[in-house]
Amino acid sequence: MRSAGFGAGKGKGHVRQRVASVGGPVRLHGLQPAVGSRKRRKRVGRGPGSGHGQTSGRGDKGQKARAGASIPSWFEGGQMPLSRRLPKRGFRSPFRKEYAIVNVRGLDRIEAGTPVTPLLLLERGLIKAVKDGVKVLGNGELSHPLTVAAHHFSQAALRKIRAAGGAAEVIEDR
């Protein structure tokens, strides 16, 4: 027996509309979702009258019609996959060191006389992580003297830091 709640005996998917009184107070029992915002789920395999009976919208036979069938997104139907068609190139050393890069242009934003350390660069957002160390590169110009402590410096960066009257201190590898 069906309950006498909303939509009882009104046919498939019928929802009665309730109109809130204009200008009245908003009450909990008067709240309803917006029209068309809630959709009933598609119930497949429930007879020919539903339009989604028998094969449940999966077509006839084939891998995708079977229960539990899932084909990985990279599967190309038996064709030689792209990952195997492309040549193998290069090598990545498991012992490689990845440095956080900062340019001289970024150091110019730091006030004169402030000792520049990897921690300060991290706090100021000039680097996202220290990684295996910090390397200073020579892009941009430095307008005031700074004492910069980092793990590595490019030759151009050293020239520009010294030309501005600053000093570069190399931090020994960890």
C-alpha positions as CSV (number, residue, x, y, z in Angstrom):
1,M,0.0,0.0,0.0
2,R,1.3,3.5,-0.9
3,S,1.6,6.3,1.6
4,A,-0.7,9.3,1.2
5,G,2.4,11.7,1.1
6,F,3.5,14.0,-1.7
7,G,2.9,12.7,-5.2
8,A,0.8,9.7,-4.0
9,G,-1.5,8.5,-6.8
10,K,-0.4,11.3,-9.2
11,G,1.6,9.3,-11.7
12,K,5.2,9.0,-12.5
13,G,7.5,11.7,-11.1
14,H,4.7,14.1,-10.1
15,V,5.6,16.6,-7.4
16,R,2.9,18.9,-6.1
17,Q,3.9,22.6,-6.0
18,R,3.3,24.5,-2.8
19,V,3.3,28.3,-3.1
20,A,4.7,30.3,-0.2
21,S,2.6,33.2,1.0
22,V,3.9,36.5,-0.2
23,G,5.2,38.7,2.5
24,G,4.7,36.2,5.3
25,P,7.4,34.9,7.7
26,V,9.7,32.2,6.4
27,R,9.1,29.0,8.4
28,L,10.9,25.7,8.4
29,H,7.8,23.7,7.3
30,G,7.3,26.1,4.3
31,L,10.8,25.7,2.8
32,Q,11.0,23.7,-0.4
33,P,13.7,23.2,-3.1
34,A,13.5,25.4,-6.2
35,V,11.4,24.0,-9.0
36,G,13.5,21.7,-11.2
37,S,16.5,21.6,-8.8
38,R,15.7,18.0,-7.6
39,K,15.5,15.2,-10.2
40,R,14.5,11.6,-9.6
41,R,17.1,9.0,-10.3
42,K,16.7,6.8,-13.4
43,R,15.5,3.4,-12.4
44,V,16.6,1.0,-15.2
45,G,15.5,-2.5,-15.8
46,R,12.0,-2.0,-14.5
47,G,9.9,-3.1,-17.5
48,P,9.2,-2.0,-21.1
49,G,6.8,0.8,-20.1
50,S,9.7,2.7,-18.5
51,G,11.6,3.0,-21.7
52,H,14.7,1.7,-19.9
53,G,13.7,-2.0,-19.5
54,Q,15.3,-5.2,-20.7
55,T,18.9,-4.1,-21.6
56,S,18.7,-1.1,-19.3
57,G,20.1,1.4,-21.8
58,R,23.3,-0.6,-22.4
59,G,22.5,-1.9,-25.9
60,D,22.9,-5.5,-26.9
61,K,25.9,-7.6,-25.9
62,G,29.5,-6.4,-25.9
63,Q,32.0,-5.7,-23.1
64,K,30.2,-2.6,-22.0
65,A,26.9,-4.4,-21.6
66,R,28.3,-6.9,-19.0
67,A,28.0,-6.6,-15.3
68,G,31.1,-5.2,-13.6
69,A,32.5,-4.0,-16.9
70,S,34.8,-1.0,-16.8
71,I,37.4,-0.2,-19.5
72,P,40.3,2.0,-18.4
73,S,40.4,5.4,-20.0
74,W,43.8,4.7,-21.6
75,F,42.7,1.5,-23.3
76,E,42.7,1.9,-27.1
77,G,40.7,-1.2,-28.1
78,G,43.7,-3.4,-28.6
79,Q,45.6,-0.9,-30.8
80,M,49.2,-0.3,-29.7
81,P,48.9,2.2,-26.9
82,L,50.3,5.7,-27.2
83,S,52.7,5.1,-24.3
84,R,54.2,2.1,-26.3
85,R,54.2,3.9,-29.6
86,L,56.4,6.7,-28.4
87,P,60.2,6.2,-28.1
88,K,61.8,5.9,-24.7
89,R,64.0,8.9,-23.9
90,G,66.2,10.1,-21.1
91,F,66.9,9.1,-17.6
92,R,66.1,10.6,-14.2
93,S,68.6,9.9,-11.5
94,P,67.1,8.8,-8.2
95,F,69.9,10.8,-6.5
96,R,69.2,14.1,-8.3
97,K,69.0,17.3,-6.2
98,E,66.2,19.7,-6.8
99,Y,66.8,23.3,-5.8
100,A,64.4,26.1,-5.0
101,I,65.2,28.9,-7.5
102,V,65.2,32.6,-6.7
103,N,66.3,35.4,-9.0
104,V,68.2,38.6,-8.1
105,R,65.0,40.4,-9.2
106,G,63.2,38.8,-6.3
107,L,65.9,39.7,-3.8
108,D,65.5,43.4,-4.8
109,R,62.2,43.4,-2.9
110,I,63.9,42.8,0.4
111,E,65.0,45.9,2.4
112,A,68.7,46.8,2.5
113,G,70.6,45.4,5.5
114,T,68.3,42.4,6.0
115,P,70.2,39.1,6.1
116,V,68.7,36.9,3.4
117,T,68.3,33.2,4.4
118,P,66.3,30.4,2.9
119,L,63.8,30.7,5.8
120,L,63.3,34.5,5.1
121,L,62.7,33.6,1.4
122,L,60.1,31.1,2.5
123,E,58.4,33.6,4.8
124,R,58.3,36.3,2.1
125,G,56.9,33.8,-0.5
126,L,59.8,34.1,-2.9
127,I,60.2,30.3,-2.8
128,K,57.5,27.7,-2.0
129,A,59.8,25.1,-0.4
130,V,63.5,24.8,0.4
131,K,63.7,21.4,-1.3
132,D,67.4,20.3,-1.5
133,G,68.6,23.8,-1.1
134,V,68.3,27.3,-2.6
135,K,70.0,28.5,-5.8
136,V,70.2,32.2,-6.7
137,L,70.1,33.0,-10.4
138,G,71.1,36.3,-12.1
139,N,67.8,37.5,-13.7
140,G,67.1,41.1,-12.9
141,E,69.0,43.8,-11.1
142,L,69.9,44.5,-7.4
143,S,69.7,48.2,-6.4
144,H,71.0,47.9,-2.7
145,P,73.5,45.8,-0.8
146,L,72.3,42.5,0.8
147,T,74.0,39.6,2.5
148,V,72.6,36.6,0.9
149,A,73.0,33.0,2.3
150,A,72.1,30.2,-0.1
151,H,73.3,26.8,-1.2
152,H,74.3,27.8,-4.7
153,F,74.8,30.9,-6.8
154,S,75.2,31.4,-10.5
155,Q,78.2,33.4,-11.7
156,A,75.8,36.2,-12.9
157,A,74.1,36.4,-9.5
158,L,77.4,36.6,-7.7
159,R,78.5,39.5,-10.0
160,K,75.3,41.4,-9.4
161,I,75.2,40.9,-5.6
162,R,78.8,42.1,-5.3
163,A,78.3,45.0,-7.7
164,A,75.5,46.3,-5.5
165,G,77.9,46.2,-2.5
166,G,76.5,43.0,-0.9
167,A,78.0,39.6,0.0
168,A,77.1,36.0,-0.9
169,E,77.6,33.3,1.7
170,V,77.5,29.6,0.5
171,I,75.6,27.3,2.9
172,E,77.3,23.9,2.9
173,D,75.1,21.0,1.6
174,R,73.0,19.2,4.2
